Amino acid sequence: EVLEFLVRAAEGQSPAQAVVAIHLLDESGARFVHTFAPSLPPSYGQAVNGVAVSSTIGSCCAAVAGRRRVVVADIGASTEYPAFACFALPLGLRSAASTPIFSSSGKVLGSFVTYYREVREPHAQEAMLDEMVALTAAVVIERKQTETHQELLNRELQHRTKNLLSVIQSIAQRSLTNGRSISESQQVFTARLHALAHSNDVLIDANWEGASLRELIGRVLNTFSERFSIEGEHVLLNPNATQGFALVLHELCTNAGKYGAFSTPAGRVAIRWSVDKAGETPMLAFRWQERGGPHVDAPKQTSFGSTLIQRAIGAVETPPHIDYAAEGLTCEFDVPLAAIEYQRETLNRATRRSN
């Protein structure tokens, strides 16, 4: 609404009865994705939206690609932009002056274009007006992006707080069972909260924009940094999955320290994961394998780690496979990649919806 008002205001200030439009780029800056042109028919925006900046269709593409003002005094006679005439002339647009819209950091956000219904060169005063409107449009766009980003952060903060409280409640309930004393329960509960804190540290370092699975493992298993190996492709976890993985890794690490590979000097742990995108649902296969530790007997009841894998990480539809072999424990589970992978929200898209 604000950008449309700006477009109409610019048209009202033009002594030559110009027709004005603002085109916004996608987040990558590669294509036009939204058009504000209230004085032009919808077909105009439909023709421009989706056009690649690298094309030579018209002045707006050239202005964005070259980061400079581009004037086409006679669209019909232009040999540099022959395709421009195909959609401009039927709308009565004979000449154009396009000005790139820059953010405060120098990123191109889109273009501001002034069309004239006769063949002409814009005057210096008109060029100055176009620059002023482009600067104003940049302020409007960036402010809207900031507001939208803040709204997203507020909603996400509420969501994460609720999830965090649920996770803490689950940890408390599990820590106070299994016949432990109050002192033992307190120690277990505190250790699990520390693991949860590790996950938040990784997320904070990444500005809550996805946590690296590899880095998370390194943080949680830092005490045994010389005793484990990691192998797997780069995977960014969403916040919920980060917390779930942190708790599972902590539980596996704690059990290995008490009963498994980390309880003896020669023990080692190999952590591997792989992503299979061949099927309809891409899957992440995770494997924790201990070697060199004492013989481990299977527990008589379901462990907290096994419960977490299926409940806390999310979308683990089948129970994890835990093998208590003589040579060492192996824990394996599969989870749909879409359920754990971080998907960055596109602020530009939200901004366009708000406008």
Sine and cosine of phi, psi and omega as CSV:
sin_phi,cos_phi,sin_psi,cos_psi,sin_omega,cos_omega
0.00,0.00,-0.66,0.75,-0.01,-1.00
-0.92,0.40,-0.68,0.74,0.00,-1.00
-0.92,0.39,-0.60,0.80,0.06,-1.00
-0.90,0.43,-0.64,0.77,0.05,-1.00
-0.89,0.45,-0.64,0.77,0.02,-1.00
-0.89,0.45,-0.66,0.75,0.03,-1.00
-0.88,0.48,-0.73,0.69,-0.01,-1.00
-0.91,0.42,-0.59,0.80,0.02,-1.00
-0.91,0.42,-0.66,0.75,0.03,-1.00
-0.90,0.44,-0.63,0.77,0.04,-1.00
-0.90,0.43,-0.61,0.80,-0.01,-1.00
-0.93,0.36,-0.42,0.91,-0.01,-1.00
-1.00,0.05,-0.18,0.98,-0.07,-1.00
-0.99,0.15,0.82,-0.57,0.03,-1.00
-0.96,0.27,-0.24,0.97,-0.07,-1.00
-0.98,-0.22,0.28,0.96,-0.02,-1.00
0.80,0.60,0.78,0.63,-0.02,-1.00
-0.95,0.30,0.36,-0.93,0.12,-0.99
-0.93,-0.36,0.78,-0.63,-0.16,-0.99
-0.88,-0.47,0.52,-0.85,0.07,-1.00
-0.56,-0.83,0.51,-0.86,0.13,-0.99
-0.86,-0.51,0.76,-0.65,0.02,-1.00
-0.89,-0.45,0.79,-0.61,0.03,-1.00
-0.99,-0.17,0.58,-0.82,0.02,-1.00
-1.00,-0.03,0.33,-0.94,0.14,-0.99
-0.95,0.31,0.07,-1.00,-0.10,-1.00
-0.88,0.47,-0.54,0.84,-0.02,-1.00
-0.98,0.20,-0.24,0.97,-0.03,-1.00
0.98,0.22,0.30,0.95,-0.08,-1.00
-1.00,-0.10,-0.46,0.89,-0.08,-1.00
-0.64,-0.77,0.44,-0.90,0.16,-0.99
-0.98,0.17,0.70,-0.71,-0.06,-1.00
-0.79,-0.61,-0.26,0.97,0.00,-1.00
-0.51,-0.86,0.63,-0.78,-0.08,-1.00
-0.80,-0.60,0.70,-0.71,0.13,-0.99
-0.91,-0.42,0.97,-0.24,-0.03,-1.00
-0.54,-0.84,0.95,0.31,-0.11,-0.99
-0.89,0.45,-0.35,0.94,-0.02,-1.00
-1.00,-0.04,-0.03,1.00,0.01,-1.00
-0.92,-0.38,0.44,-0.90,-0.02,-1.00
-0.93,0.38,0.36,-0.93,0.01,-1.00
-0.83,0.56,-0.48,0.88,-0.02,-1.00
-0.88,0.48,-0.46,0.89,0.02,-1.00
-0.91,0.42,-0.78,0.62,0.02,-1.00
-0.88,0.47,-0.62,0.79,0.02,-1.00
-0.90,0.44,-0.54,0.84,0.00,-1.00
-0.96,0.27,-0.55,0.84,-0.06,-1.00
-1.00,0.08,-0.66,0.75,-0.05,-1.00
-0.87,0.49,0.76,-0.65,-0.03,-1.00
0.99,-0.11,-0.17,0.98,-0.01,-1.00
-0.95,0.31,0.72,-0.69,0.02,-1.00
-0.97,0.24,0.65,-0.76,0.02,-1.00
-0.89,0.46,-0.51,0.86,-0.04,-1.00
-0.94,0.34,-0.21,0.98,0.00,-1.00
-0.96,0.26,0.20,-0.98,0.01,-1.00
-0.92,-0.40,0.59,0.80,-0.09,-1.00
-0.94,0.35,-0.66,0.75,-0.08,-1.00
-0.34,-0.94,-0.15,-0.99,-0.10,-1.00
-0.93,0.37,-0.53,0.85,-0.02,-1.00
-0.91,0.41,-0.67,0.74,0.05,-1.00
-0.87,0.49,-0.71,0.70,-0.02,-1.00
-0.91,0.41,-0.61,0.79,-0.01,-1.00
-0.91,0.41,-0.67,0.74,0.00,-1.00
-0.94,0.34,-0.73,0.68,-0.04,-1.00
-0.90,0.43,-0.63,0.77,-0.03,-1.00
-1.00,-0.03,-0.09,1.00,0.01,-1.00
0.83,0.56,0.68,0.73,-0.04,-1.00
-0.46,-0.89,0.30,-0.95,0.05,-1.00
-0.96,0.29,0.70,-0.72,-0.02,-1.00
-0.81,-0.59,0.77,-0.64,0.00,-1.00
-0.89,-0.46,0.76,-0.65,0.13,-0.99
-0.89,-0.46,0.99,-0.17,-0.12,-0.99
-0.94,0.35,-0.52,0.86,-0.01,-1.00
-0.68,-0.74,0.99,-0.12,-0.07,-1.00
-0.88,0.47,-0.66,0.75,-0.04,-1.00
-0.90,0.43,-0.52,0.86,-0.04,-1.00
-0.99,-0.16,0.05,1.00,-0.07,-1.00
-0.94,0.34,0.82,-0.58,0.10,-1.00
-1.00,-0.05,-0.31,0.95,0.00,-1.00
-0.98,0.19,-0.54,0.84,0.01,-1.00
-0.79,-0.62,0.94,0.35,-0.07,-1.00
-0.90,0.44,-0.52,0.85,-0.02,-1.00
-0.97,0.25,-0.27,0.96,-0.02,-1.00
-0.85,0.52,-0.63,0.77,-0.07,-1.00
-0.91,0.40,-0.45,0.89,-0.10,-0.99
-0.87,0.49,-0.61,0.79,-0.01,-1.00
-0.94,-0.33,-0.29,0.96,-0.03,-1.00
-0.99,0.12,-0.72,0.69,-0.08,-1.00
-0.89,0.45,-0.66,0.75,0.03,-1.00
-0.88,0.48,-0.33,0.94,0.03,-1.00
-1.00,-0.07,0.07,1.00,0.01,-1.00
0.98,0.19,0.34,0.94,-0.03,-1.00
-0.99,-0.13,0.91,-0.41,-0.14,-0.99
-0.97,-0.24,-0.46,0.89,0.04,-1.00
-0.59,-0.81,0.34,-0.94,-0.09,-1.00
-0.53,-0.85,0.51,-0.86,0.11,-0.99
-0.70,-0.71,0.91,-0.41,-0.07,-1.00
-0.94,-0.33,0.72,-0.70,-0.02,-1.00
-0.83,-0.55,0.80,-0.59,0.03,-1.00
-0.93,0.38,0.55,-0.84,0.05,-1.00
-0.97,-0.23,0.88,-0.47,-0.06,-1.00
-0.97,-0.26,0.61,-0.79,0.14,-0.99
-0.98,0.21,0.11,-0.99,0.01,-1.00
-0.91,0.42,-0.37,0.93,0.01,-1.00
-1.00,-0.06,-0.02,1.00,0.02,-1.00
0.99,-0.11,0.01,1.00,0.04,-1.00
-0.97,0.24,0.64,-0.77,0.04,-1.00
-0.99,0.17,0.86,-0.51,-0.03,-1.00
-1.00,-0.07,-0.39,0.92,-0.04,-1.00
0.20,-0.98,-0.43,-0.90,-0.01,-1.00
-0.61,-0.79,0.49,-0.87,0.10,-0.99
-0.91,-0.41,0.83,-0.55,-0.07,-1.00
-0.83,-0.56,0.70,-0.72,0.09,-1.00
-0.92,-0.39,0.85,-0.52,0.03,-1.00
-0.97,-0.23,0.56,-0.83,0.10,-1.00
-0.85,-0.52,0.50,-0.87,-0.06,-1.00
-1.00,-0.06,0.19,0.98,0.14,-0.99
-0.66,-0.75,0.33,-0.94,0.03,-1.00
-0.95,0.31,0.86,-0.52,-0.04,-1.00
-0.23,-0.97,0.35,-0.94,0.17,-0.99
-0.99,-0.15,0.71,-0.70,0.03,-1.00
-0.93,0.37,0.53,-0.85,0.03,-1.00
-0.98,0.21,0.24,-0.97,0.00,-1.00
-0.87,0.49,-0.61,0.79,0.02,-1.00
-0.91,0.42,-0.62,0.78,0.03,-1.00
-0.93,0.38,-0.61,0.80,0.04,-1.00
-0.90,0.43,-0.63,0.78,0.03,-1.00
-0.91,0.41,-0.64,0.77,0.04,-1.00
-0.89,0.45,-0.68,0.74,0.03,-1.00
-0.86,0.51,-0.68,0.74,0.01,-1.00
-0.89,0.46,-0.65,0.76,0.00,-1.00
-0.91,0.41,-0.65,0.76,0.02,-1.00
-0.92,0.40,-0.64,0.77,0.03,-1.00
-0.88,0.47,-0.66,0.75,0.05,-1.00
-0.90,0.43,-0.66,0.75,0.03,-1.00
-0.91,0.42,-0.67,0.74,0.03,-1.00
-0.87,0.49,-0.63,0.77,0.02,-1.00
-0.88,0.48,-0.69,0.73,0.02,-1.00
-0.89,0.46,-0.69,0.72,0.00,-1.00
-0.89,0.46,-0.74,0.68,-0.03,-1.00
-0.89,0.46,-0.73,0.68,-0.04,-1.00
-0.92,0.40,-0.62,0.79,0.03,-1.00
-0.90,0.43,-0.68,0.73,0.02,-1.00
-0.89,0.45,-0.64,0.77,0.04,-1.00
-0.89,0.45,-0.65,0.76,0.01,-1.00
-0.91,0.42,-0.70,0.71,0.01,-1.00
-0.89,0.46,-0.69,0.72,0.00,-1.00
-0.90,0.44,-0.67,0.74,0.02,-1.00
-0.88,0.47,-0.65,0.76,0.01,-1.00
-0.92,0.40,-0.64,0.77,0.05,-1.00
-0.88,0.47,-0.68,0.73,0.04,-1.00
-0.88,0.47,-0.67,0.74,0.00,-1.00
-0.90,0.45,-0.67,0.74,0.00,-1.00
-0.89,0.45,-0.71,0.70,0.03,-1.00
-0.90,0.44,-0.65,0.76,-0.01,-1.00
-0.92,0.39,-0.60,0.80,0.01,-1.00
-0.90,0.45,-0.69,0.72,0.05,-1.00
-0.88,0.48,-0.69,0.73,-0.01,-1.00
-0.90,0.44,-0.70,0.72,-0.03,-1.00
-0.93,0.37,-0.59,0.81,0.02,-1.00
-0.89,0.45,-0.69,0.72,0.05,-1.00
-0.89,0.46,-0.69,0.73,0.01,-1.00
-0.90,0.44,-0.66,0.75,-0.02,-1.00
-0.89,0.45,-0.68,0.73,0.03,-1.00
-0.89,0.45,-0.61,0.79,0.03,-1.00
-0.91,0.42,-0.67,0.74,0.01,-1.00
-0.90,0.43,-0.70,0.71,0.00,-1.00
-0.88,0.47,-0.65,0.76,0.03,-1.00
-0.88,0.47,-0.67,0.74,0.03,-1.00
-0.90,0.43,-0.66,0.75,0.02,-1.00
-0.89,0.46,-0.68,0.73,-0.03,-1.00
-0.89,0.46,-0.70,0.71,-0.02,-1.00
-0.88,0.47,-0.67,0.75,-0.01,-1.00
-0.96,0.28,-0.53,0.85,-0.05,-1.00
-0.96,0.28,-0.43,0.90,-0.06,-1.00
-1.00,-0.08,0.18,0.98,0.02,-1.00
-0.94,-0.33,-0.24,-0.97,0.04,-1.00
0.91,0.41,0.42,0.91,0.12,-0.99
0.94,0.34,0.36,0.93,0.01,-1.00
-0.98,0.22,0.41,-0.91,0.12,-0.99
-0.97,0.24,0.19,-0.98,0.02,-1.00
-0.87,0.50,-0.68,0.74,-0.01,-1.00
-0.90,0.44,-0.70,0.71,0.02,-1.00
-0.90,0.43,-0.68,0.74,0.00,-1.00
-0.88,0.47,-0.64,0.77,0.01,-1.00
-0.89,0.45,-0.66,0.75,0.01,-1.00
-0.91,0.42,-0.70,0.72,0.00,-1.00
-0.90,0.43,-0.71,0.70,-0.01,-1.00
-0.88,0.47,-0.69,0.72,0.00,-1.00
-0.90,0.44,-0.68,0.73,0.00,-1.00
-0.89,0.45,-0.63,0.77,0.00,-1.00
-0.94,0.33,-0.57,0.82,0.09,-1.00
-0.91,0.41,-0.58,0.81,0.06,-1.00
-0.89,0.46,-0.63,0.77,0.05,-1.00
-0.89,0.46,-0.65,0.76,0.04,-1.00
-0.90,0.43,-0.60,0.80,0.03,-1.00
-0.91,0.42,-0.59,0.81,0.05,-1.00
-0.86,0.51,-0.66,0.75,0.00,-1.00
-0.90,0.43,-0.65,0.76,0.02,-1.00
-0.92,0.38,-0.58,0.82,0.04,-1.00
-0.87,0.49,-0.70,0.71,0.01,-1.00
-0.90,0.44,-0.67,0.74,0.00,-1.00
-0.92,0.40,-0.64,0.77,0.01,-1.00
-0.90,0.43,-0.68,0.74,0.02,-1.00
-0.87,0.50,-0.52,0.85,0.00,-1.00
-1.00,-0.08,0.22,0.97,-0.01,-1.00
0.85,0.52,0.54,0.84,0.01,-1.00
0.86,0.52,0.45,0.89,0.02,-1.00
-0.94,-0.33,0.73,0.69,0.04,-1.00
0.99,-0.14,0.73,-0.68,-0.01,-1.00
-0.94,-0.34,0.72,-0.69,0.03,-1.00
-0.94,0.35,0.79,-0.61,0.03,-1.00
-0.87,0.49,-0.65,0.76,0.00,-1.00
-0.89,0.46,-0.70,0.71,-0.01,-1.00
-0.92,0.39,-0.62,0.79,0.02,-1.00
-0.88,0.48,-0.69,0.72,0.03,-1.00
-0.87,0.49,-0.69,0.72,0.01,-1.00
-0.87,0.49,-0.61,0.79,0.01,-1.00
-0.93,0.36,-0.76,0.65,-0.09,-1.00
-0.92,0.38,-0.61,0.79,-0.06,-1.00
-0.99,-0.17,0.38,0.93,-0.07,-1.00
-0.83,0.55,-0.58,0.81,-0.01,-1.00
-0.88,0.48,-0.49,0.87,-0.04,-1.00
-0.93,-0.37,0.64,0.77,-0.14,-0.99
-0.85,0.52,-0.46,0.89,0.00,-1.00
-1.00,-0.08,0.08,1.00,-0.15,-0.99
-0.91,-0.42,0.07,1.00,-0.01,-1.00
-0.65,-0.76,0.37,-0.93,0.05,-1.00
-0.82,-0.57,0.47,-0.88,-0.03,-1.00
-0.80,-0.60,0.68,-0.74,0.08,-1.00
-0.54,-0.84,0.84,-0.54,0.02,-1.00
0.19,-0.98,0.42,-0.91,-0.02,-1.00
-0.96,0.27,0.24,-0.97,-0.04,-1.00
-0.91,0.40,0.83,-0.56,0.04,-1.00
-0.72,-0.69,0.79,-0.61,0.08,-1.00
-0.99,-0.16,0.84,-0.55,-0.03,-1.00
-1.00,-0.05,0.58,-0.82,0.13,-0.99
-0.97,0.26,0.24,-0.97,-0.08,-1.00
-0.82,0.57,-0.70,0.71,-0.01,-1.00
-0.89,0.45,-0.70,0.72,0.01,-1.00
-0.92,0.40,-0.57,0.82,0.03,-1.00
-0.88,0.48,-0.72,0.70,0.02,-1.00
-0.90,0.43,-0.68,0.74,0.01,-1.00
-0.89,0.45,-0.73,0.69,0.02,-1.00
-0.88,0.47,-0.64,0.77,-0.01,-1.00
-0.87,0.49,-0.69,0.72,0.00,-1.00
-0.93,0.37,-0.65,0.76,0.03,-1.00
-0.91,0.42,-0.71,0.70,0.02,-1.00
-0.88,0.48,-0.65,0.76,0.03,-1.00
-0.88,0.47,-0.69,0.72,-0.03,-1.00
-0.91,0.41,-0.69,0.73,0.04,-1.00
-0.89,0.45,-0.66,0.75,0.01,-1.00
-0.91,0.42,-0.68,0.73,0.01,-1.00
-0.89,0.46,-0.71,0.71,0.03,-1.00
-0.90,0.44,-0.61,0.79,0.03,-1.00
-0.92,0.39,-0.56,0.83,0.02,-1.00
-0.95,0.31,-0.52,0.85,-0.01,-1.00
-1.00,0.06,-0.68,0.74,-0.17,-0.99
-0.81,-0.59,-0.29,0.96,-0.18,-0.98
-0.92,-0.39,-0.63,-0.78,-0.17,-0.98
-0.88,0.48,-0.57,0.82,-0.03,-1.00
-0.98,0.19,-0.07,1.00,-0.01,-1.00
-1.00,0.08,-0.13,0.99,0.02,-1.00
-0.78,-0.62,0.49,-0.87,-0.04,-1.00
-0.87,0.50,-0.51,0.86,-0.08,-1.00
-1.00,0.06,-0.13,0.99,-0.09,-1.00
-0.95,0.30,0.57,-0.82,0.02,-1.00
-0.67,-0.74,0.40,-0.92,0.05,-1.00
-0.80,-0.61,0.76,-0.65,0.07,-1.00
-0.95,-0.31,0.84,-0.54,-0.01,-1.00
-0.93,-0.38,0.85,-0.53,-0.06,-1.00
-0.73,-0.68,0.54,-0.84,0.16,-0.99
-0.51,-0.86,0.41,-0.91,0.02,-1.00
-0.55,-0.83,0.39,-0.92,0.00,-1.00
-0.89,-0.45,0.82,-0.57,0.02,-1.00
-0.95,-0.32,0.93,-0.38,-0.01,-1.00
-0.95,-0.30,0.25,0.97,-0.07,-1.00
-0.96,0.28,-0.59,0.81,-0.05,-1.00
-1.00,0.10,-0.10,-0.99,0.01,-1.00
-0.91,0.41,-0.56,0.83,0.00,-1.00
-0.90,-0.43,0.95,-0.31,0.05,-1.00
-0.85,0.52,0.71,-0.70,-0.08,-1.00
-0.83,-0.56,0.56,-0.83,0.17,-0.99
-0.97,-0.26,0.82,-0.58,0.04,-1.00
-0.97,-0.26,0.86,-0.50,-0.06,-1.00
-0.93,-0.37,0.64,-0.77,-0.05,-1.00
-0.64,-0.77,0.79,-0.62,0.10,-1.00
-0.89,-0.46,0.88,-0.47,-0.09,-1.00
-0.79,-0.62,0.84,-0.55,0.01,-1.00
-0.98,-0.22,0.62,-0.79,0.06,-1.00
-0.58,-0.81,0.52,-0.85,0.08,-1.00
1.00,0.03,0.06,1.00,0.02,-1.00
-0.99,-0.16,-0.04,-1.00,0.03,-1.00
-0.95,0.30,0.24,-0.97,0.06,-1.00
-0.90,0.43,0.71,-0.71,-0.05,-1.00
-0.91,-0.42,0.76,-0.65,0.06,-1.00
-1.00,-0.02,0.57,-0.82,0.03,-1.00
-0.91,0.42,0.65,-0.76,0.00,-1.00
-0.93,0.36,0.40,-0.92,-0.02,-1.00
-0.98,0.18,-0.32,0.95,0.02,-1.00
-0.72,-0.69,0.29,-0.96,-0.02,-1.00
-0.88,0.47,0.78,-0.63,-0.03,-1.00
-0.98,0.18,0.32,-0.95,0.04,-1.00
-0.89,0.46,-0.62,0.79,0.01,-1.00
-0.87,0.48,-0.68,0.73,0.02,-1.00
-0.90,0.44,-0.64,0.77,0.03,-1.00
-0.91,0.41,-0.68,0.74,-0.01,-1.00
-0.88,0.47,-0.68,0.73,-0.05,-1.00
-0.82,0.57,-0.67,0.74,-0.06,-1.00
-0.99,0.12,-0.46,0.89,-0.11,-0.99
-0.96,-0.29,-0.64,0.76,-0.15,-0.99
-1.00,0.07,-0.61,0.79,-0.04,-1.00
-0.94,0.35,-0.61,0.79,0.08,-1.00
0.97,-0.23,0.75,-0.66,0.12,-0.99
0.92,0.40,0.28,0.96,0.14,-0.99
-0.99,0.14,0.99,-0.15,-0.18,-0.98
-0.98,0.22,-0.46,0.89,0.00,-1.00
-0.91,-0.41,0.52,-0.85,0.01,-1.00
-0.86,0.52,0.53,-0.85,0.04,-1.00
-0.92,0.40,0.48,-0.88,0.06,-1.00
-1.00,-0.06,0.91,-0.42,0.01,-1.00
-0.89,-0.46,0.88,-0.47,-0.05,-1.00
-0.95,-0.30,0.91,-0.42,0.02,-1.00
-1.00,-0.05,0.91,0.41,-0.03,-1.00
-0.97,0.24,0.34,-0.94,-0.03,-1.00
-0.88,0.48,-0.57,0.82,-0.05,-1.00
-0.99,0.16,-0.16,0.99,0.05,-1.00
0.57,-0.82,0.40,-0.91,-0.04,-1.00
-0.96,0.29,0.61,-0.79,0.13,-0.99
-0.77,-0.64,0.78,-0.63,0.03,-1.00
-0.87,-0.50,0.79,-0.61,-0.02,-1.00
-0.71,-0.70,0.61,-0.79,0.12,-0.99
-0.41,-0.91,0.41,-0.91,0.03,-1.00
-0.89,-0.46,0.59,-0.81,0.01,-1.00
-0.58,-0.81,0.65,-0.76,0.05,-1.00
-0.86,0.51,0.75,-0.66,-0.06,-1.00
-0.87,0.50,-0.61,0.79,-0.04,-1.00
-0.89,0.45,-0.42,0.91,-0.04,-1.00
-0.98,0.18,-0.35,0.94,-0.08,-1.00
-0.88,-0.48,-0.32,0.95,-0.11,-0.99
-0.98,0.18,0.61,-0.79,0.03,-1.00
-0.96,0.27,0.77,-0.64,0.06,-1.00
-0.90,-0.44,0.93,-0.38,-0.08,-1.00
-0.95,0.33,0.78,-0.62,0.04,-1.00
-0.97,0.25,0.70,-0.72,-0.02,-1.00
-1.00,0.03,0.94,-0.34,-0.04,-1.00
-0.92,0.38,-0.53,0.85,0.00,-1.00
-0.87,0.49,-0.63,0.77,-0.01,-1.00
-0.91,0.42,-0.68,0.73,0.03,-1.00
-0.91,0.42,-0.60,0.80,0.01,-1.00
-0.90,0.44,-0.68,0.73,-0.01,-1.00
-0.90,0.44,-0.61,0.79,0.03,-1.00
-0.90,0.43,-0.62,0.78,-0.01,-1.00
-0.93,0.38,-0.62,0.78,0.02,-1.00
-0.92,0.38,0.00,0.00,0.00,0.00
